[in-house]
Amino acid sequence: MASTPVTARVDVEQPHQGDGNGQFIRVIVADTQAIFRAGLRKIFALEDDVRVVGQAETLAQTLTAAKKFSADVLLFEAAIASNPIEAVSDLLRQNPALRLVVVTTEPDQDLTLELFRRGVHAIVSREVEPELLVDCLRKVSKGEPWLDGRATQWVLEAYRTQGSRAGAPRPKVQLTPKETLIVSCVTQGMKNKEIATRVGTTEQVVKNYLRKVYDKLGVADRLELALYCLNSRILDSSIKDGPPKPPSIPIPPPNGNATTALPAPPPTPEEVS
């Protein structure tokens, strides 16, 4: 069966007449099943303030649609990608202002927590009632998170668990500048490869640093690390605007009249031994 190309409704740019202010929520529907996409279009067509501006059935089409169409919300089926967590990170990196609502078939605690950490605004079941889905879109379009009862419980439990661990008696730890930089990158949702590029080192060295940080802080993974940093404010305020660039080494140019700066050489594996 041939793939359906990325499409848009013909009335995308028509002015909305429903609420009198010319505003409506622009939605891209990305789902592998044509019947589900068609059903959502029928549901949203009944609403005065919701319009489907684009649709896609593959991850590649979704990335193209997010670039092509001006949308407020992307309704994204988790199963459209082999790795929905990385797909979400790529989409939000490409479109920081786009709000993501992820549709899942089965509830999954680990996936839910990681998706929210990556910047998703809402996670809904494929069996969600139409009225609840529309309400979800309205809240998310305003920048508000939307969680059902189960997701709320999972998030609270994760935070409480991390909070109790952070509050337990443990020696104070001091991260090195390089460790602090890498932790800052992790809390921004960056992958090891991206961190290595930012820091000016290799992925293996980044992994070595992270193992040492996990041991120092008593956490098990990236999610616990992010929650720990949130709870204990371990990152210095100077990191809030983004991690600093790798240090530069001034070297004289051939004419000797000025200096230019080249990135410092990456650390060797011995630095983290």
C-alpha positions as CSV (number, residue, x, y, z in Angstrom):
1,M,0.0,0.0,0.0
2,A,1.5,3.3,-1.1
3,S,2.4,5.8,1.6
4,T,0.1,8.8,1.9
5,P,2.1,12.0,1.4
6,V,2.1,14.8,3.9
7,T,-1.1,16.7,3.4
8,A,-2.9,19.8,4.6
9,R,-6.5,20.8,4.7
10,V,-7.5,23.1,2.0
11,D,-9.0,25.5,4.5
12,V,-5.8,25.9,6.5
13,E,-5.5,29.7,6.0
14,Q,-9.2,30.5,5.9
15,P,-10.2,32.9,8.8
16,H,-12.0,31.2,11.6
17,Q,-15.6,32.5,12.2
18,G,-16.4,30.5,15.3
19,D,-15.4,32.8,18.2
20,G,-15.2,36.1,16.4
21,N,-11.5,36.8,17.1
22,G,-10.0,34.9,14.1
23,Q,-8.0,32.5,16.4
24,F,-8.0,28.8,16.4
25,I,-5.7,25.9,17.5
26,R,-3.7,24.6,14.6
27,V,-3.0,20.9,14.9
28,I,-0.8,18.5,13.0
29,V,-2.0,14.8,13.3
30,A,0.8,12.3,12.9
31,D,-0.5,8.7,13.1
32,T,0.2,5.4,11.3
33,Q,-3.5,4.6,10.8
34,A,-5.5,6.5,8.2
35,I,-8.8,5.7,9.9
36,F,-7.6,7.2,13.1
37,R,-6.5,10.4,11.4
38,A,-9.8,10.6,9.6
39,G,-11.7,10.1,12.8
40,L,-9.8,12.9,14.5
41,R,-10.5,15.3,11.6
42,K,-14.2,14.6,12.0
43,I,-14.0,15.2,15.8
44,F,-12.1,18.5,15.4
45,A,-14.4,19.7,12.6
46,L,-17.2,19.9,15.2
47,E,-15.1,22.3,17.2
48,D,-15.1,26.1,16.4
49,D,-11.5,26.6,17.8
50,V,-9.6,23.5,16.4
51,R,-8.3,23.1,12.9
52,V,-6.2,20.3,11.4
53,V,-3.5,22.0,9.3
54,G,-1.4,19.0,8.4
55,Q,-1.2,15.2,8.7
56,A,1.5,12.5,8.4
57,E,1.8,8.7,8.7
58,T,5.6,8.3,9.1
59,L,8.3,9.9,11.2
60,A,9.9,11.4,8.1
61,Q,6.6,13.0,7.1
62,T,6.0,14.2,10.6
63,L,9.4,16.0,10.6
64,T,8.5,17.5,7.2
65,A,5.0,18.6,8.3
66,A,6.4,20.2,11.4
67,K,8.7,22.3,9.2
68,K,6.1,23.0,6.5
69,F,3.0,23.9,8.5
70,S,2.6,26.6,11.1
71,A,1.0,24.7,14.0
72,D,0.4,25.1,17.7
73,V,0.1,21.4,18.6
74,L,1.4,18.2,17.2
75,L,-0.7,15.1,18.0
76,F,2.0,12.4,17.7
77,E,1.5,8.7,17.9
78,A,4.3,7.1,19.9
79,A,4.3,4.0,17.6
80,I,5.2,6.1,14.6
81,A,8.8,6.0,15.7
82,S,11.0,3.1,16.7
83,N,12.4,5.3,19.4
84,P,9.7,7.8,20.4
85,I,11.9,9.4,23.0
86,E,14.6,10.4,20.6
87,A,11.9,11.3,18.0
88,V,10.3,13.7,20.5
89,S,13.7,15.3,21.2
90,D,14.4,15.8,17.5
91,L,11.0,17.4,16.9
92,L,11.3,19.8,19.8
93,R,14.8,20.7,18.9
94,Q,13.6,21.5,15.4
95,N,10.5,23.3,16.6
96,P,11.0,24.6,20.1
97,A,7.6,26.4,20.2
98,L,5.6,23.4,19.1
99,R,3.6,21.6,21.8
100,L,3.6,17.8,21.7
101,V,0.7,15.6,22.7
102,V,1.8,11.9,22.5
103,V,-0.7,9.2,21.8
104,T,0.1,5.8,23.3
105,T,-1.6,2.4,23.0
106,E,-0.6,1.0,26.4
107,P,0.2,3.1,29.5
108,D,3.9,2.9,30.4
109,Q,5.4,4.5,33.5
110,D,9.0,4.7,32.3
111,L,8.0,6.1,28.9
112,T,5.6,8.6,30.4
113,L,8.2,10.0,32.8
114,E,10.9,10.2,30.1
115,L,8.6,11.9,27.6
116,F,7.6,14.6,30.1
117,R,11.3,15.1,30.9
118,R,12.0,15.6,27.2
119,G,9.4,18.4,27.0
120,V,6.1,16.7,26.0
121,H,3.1,18.6,27.2
122,A,0.6,15.7,27.4
123,I,0.3,12.0,27.0
124,V,-3.1,10.5,26.1
125,S,-4.4,7.0,25.5
126,R,-5.6,6.0,22.1
127,E,-8.9,5.3,23.8
128,V,-9.3,8.8,25.2
129,E,-12.8,10.3,25.0
130,P,-13.2,13.0,22.3
131,E,-14.2,15.6,24.8
132,L,-11.2,15.0,26.9
133,L,-8.9,15.1,23.9
134,V,-10.3,18.5,22.8
135,D,-9.9,19.8,26.4
136,C,-6.3,18.5,26.4
137,L,-5.5,20.4,23.1
138,R,-7.0,23.6,24.5
139,K,-4.9,23.4,27.6
140,V,-1.7,22.4,25.8
141,S,-2.1,25.2,23.2
142,K,-1.9,27.7,26.1
143,G,1.4,26.1,27.3
144,E,-0.2,24.2,30.1
145,P,0.7,20.5,30.8
146,W,-2.1,17.9,30.7
147,L,-1.9,14.7,32.7
148,D,-4.5,12.1,33.4
149,G,-4.8,10.6,36.9
150,R,-2.4,7.8,36.3
151,A,0.3,10.0,34.8
152,T,0.0,12.5,37.6
153,Q,0.5,9.7,40.1
154,W,3.6,8.4,38.3
155,V,5.2,11.9,38.2
156,L,4.4,12.6,41.8
157,E,5.8,9.2,42.9
158,A,9.0,9.8,40.9
159,Y,9.5,13.2,42.4
160,R,8.7,12.0,46.0
161,T,11.1,9.1,45.6
162,Q,13.9,11.3,44.3
163,G,13.1,13.9,47.0
164,S,13.3,11.3,49.8
165,R,16.6,10.0,48.4
166,A,18.0,13.5,48.1
167,G,16.8,14.3,51.6
168,A,18.4,11.2,53.2
169,P,21.7,11.8,55.0
170,R,24.5,11.6,52.5
171,P,27.9,13.4,52.2
172,K,28.0,16.6,50.4
173,V,29.3,16.2,46.9
174,Q,31.2,18.7,44.7
175,L,31.1,18.3,41.0
176,T,34.1,19.3,38.9
177,P,33.5,22.0,36.2
178,K,33.5,19.4,33.5
179,E,31.0,17.2,35.4
180,T,28.8,20.3,36.0
181,L,28.9,21.1,32.3
182,I,27.9,17.6,31.3
183,V,25.1,17.4,33.9
184,S,23.7,20.7,32.6
185,C,23.7,19.2,29.0
186,V,21.8,16.1,30.3
187,T,19.1,18.2,32.0
188,Q,18.6,20.0,28.7
189,G,17.8,16.6,27.1
190,M,20.9,16.3,25.0
191,K,22.2,12.9,23.9
192,N,25.8,11.7,24.6
193,K,26.8,12.4,21.0
194,E,25.6,16.0,21.3
195,I,27.2,16.5,24.7
196,A,30.5,15.2,23.3
197,T,30.3,17.7,20.5
198,R,29.4,20.6,22.9
199,V,32.2,19.7,25.3
200,G,34.8,18.8,22.7
201,T,35.4,15.2,23.6
202,T,34.2,11.7,22.8
203,E,31.0,9.8,23.6
204,Q,33.0,7.3,25.7
205,V,34.5,10.0,27.8
206,V,31.0,11.5,28.4
207,K,29.8,8.0,29.5
208,N,32.8,7.8,31.9
209,Y,31.9,11.2,33.4
210,L,28.3,10.3,33.8
211,R,29.1,7.0,35.6
212,K,31.2,9.0,38.0
213,V,28.4,11.5,38.5
214,Y,25.8,8.8,39.1
215,D,28.1,7.3,41.7
216,K,28.7,10.6,43.4
217,L,25.0,11.6,43.6
218,G,23.6,8.1,44.2
219,V,21.3,8.1,41.2
220,A,20.7,5.3,38.7
221,D,19.9,7.0,35.3
222,R,19.4,10.3,33.5
223,L,15.8,10.8,34.8
224,E,16.9,10.4,38.4
225,L,19.8,12.8,37.7
226,A,17.5,15.5,36.3
227,L,15.1,15.1,39.3
228,Y,17.9,15.2,41.7
229,C,19.3,18.4,40.2
230,L,15.8,20.0,40.3
231,N,15.3,19.0,43.9
232,S,18.7,19.9,45.2
233,R,19.5,22.8,42.9
234,I,22.9,21.3,42.3
235,L,23.6,23.2,39.1
236,D,25.1,26.6,39.6
237,S,22.9,29.5,38.5
238,S,25.5,30.5,36.0
239,I,24.5,27.4,34.0
240,K,20.9,28.3,33.6
241,D,21.3,30.2,30.3
242,G,23.1,27.2,28.8
243,P,26.4,25.4,29.3
244,P,29.5,27.4,28.5
245,K,31.5,26.8,25.4
246,P,34.7,24.7,25.6
247,P,37.7,26.8,26.7
248,S,39.8,28.5,23.9
249,I,43.5,28.7,23.6
250,P,44.9,32.0,22.1
251,I,47.5,31.4,19.4
252,P,49.5,33.9,17.4
253,P,48.7,34.1,13.6
254,P,51.6,34.0,11.1
255,N,51.8,37.8,10.9
256,G,52.1,38.1,14.7
257,N,49.8,41.1,14.8
258,A,46.7,39.6,16.4
259,T,45.6,36.5,18.1
260,T,42.8,34.1,17.3
261,A,41.2,31.4,19.5
262,L,41.1,27.7,18.7
263,P,39.1,25.2,20.8
264,A,41.1,23.4,23.4
265,P,42.0,19.9,22.6
266,P,39.6,17.2,23.9
267,P,40.5,15.5,27.1
268,T,42.1,12.1,27.0
269,P,40.5,9.0,28.6
270,E,43.0,9.3,31.4
271,E,41.3,12.4,32.6
272,V,38.4,10.4,33.8
273,S,40.2,7.3,35.1
